[in-house]
Amino acid sequence: MVAVIERAGRRPCVLPLLNLADAERPLAWRRGRTICVAEFLADVASVAAVLPSTCSSAVNLCTDRYAFLVAFCAVLARGQTNLLPPSRARQAIEDALAANAGSYALGEHPPAAASNRFVTLPPLGGEATPTLPRIAGEQIAAIGYTSGSTGQPKPNPKRWSSFSASTAYNVAALSEAMQLAPGAIAHVVATVPPQHMYGIEMSVLLPLLGPFAVHGGQPLFPADVAAALADVPEPRLLVTTPVHLRALLADPVALPKLAAITSATAPLDAELAAAAEARYGAPVLELFGSTETCVIAQRRTAHETDWRLYESIRLRPQPDGTLVDAAHFDQPVALQDLVELRPPQGFRLCGRHADLIEIAGKRASLADLTRRLLALPGVRDAAVVQQDEPDAIGVRRIAALVVAPERSEAELLEALRAEIDPAFLPRPLRKLAALPRNETGKLPRAALLAALSRDGDA
């Protein structure tokens, strides 16, 4: 699947902030009431008026999803860039500010970090005159940082033209999956934070550029998810992750009727997807993408093994990964994922280059080892990682972190002996009360290694 890509958006262009700008169109739900486009645009104008004109970028720290959406657009309207650090940890915020000259932080409440460069969000719902900003296509709308799950976070700039193009694919895919009628508005409830690229795509860009409205909260616990879904009318889209989906299925709470569920940030088991479809009566769409590329493919995991690429996306397998290209990319993007192309417009994942390990002349996959550990009775969560430092004979050993309250470490190791080659038995295998997952359910490598270095249960 090799093709010549003709780059889009290289000529100067101006694009709208909203594709459906009818003043009365619902755009968000907050504190039990709907917020229409006119009120939203007034809020954007109000916030844009207080932003420093001499600065070039802002770390958006708003915790309320609607406030984040308003601040995101106000920064755009001032011709500035949204900085999206991989977490709200103090060091992550300071690193983002230090790496971007002329930057400041913006949010509802000052954090411990960046207090000398912080702008407090003014009260929303004021009397500002609503105006529809138009954004230069070449403007860097956001700089997203990778999660650090495979190393140090890296910055990834996103032009507004690129966001607009990639969102058009998401709108088309989700409208089809939800069987969205022409003129209808779908309502998004998301368990993922808006600062994450998946959260940006599904809960910020969808309502801006498609027929969607978004709930202003970030529910985590099953009862909170049910309450948020009850706040919005049908059709409803639940944007979540495998970790949150597993927690929902383990809880007896009933959810209001769903039109579709999306899952991303970690691999979704076919069994988990099938259980969710059976219980909630809605298709579960797994999305494939990255901070570098945004979403580029989808599959209905309960029924499909192969991924279906979005139109115009092209993959070029390499020995150490895959090059991804599209007309709205500045240049091809190299991913560590190894793929097998499946004509006409699909692929099958074969693991990640960094995921493949070799010990004593034998090869294995960390993902497969983790899957086998998770399959053991009594294991609720697990992760397998290769340690950085070699042992006395120069081998970088495998280690594992496990949540399994009813089983001992010795029992788990004995059970694993029947499942994997002895060369890949975890040394150590350490039980924890919970794995150090971030807000999206990912496991940053640094957090895993830090947890391994601590003694005893966490």
Summary of the structure (lengths in Angstrom):
residues: 458
radius of gyration: 22.5
end to end distance: 47.4
largest distance: 70.5
contacts: 1496
relative contact order: 0.10
helix: 29%
strand: 27%
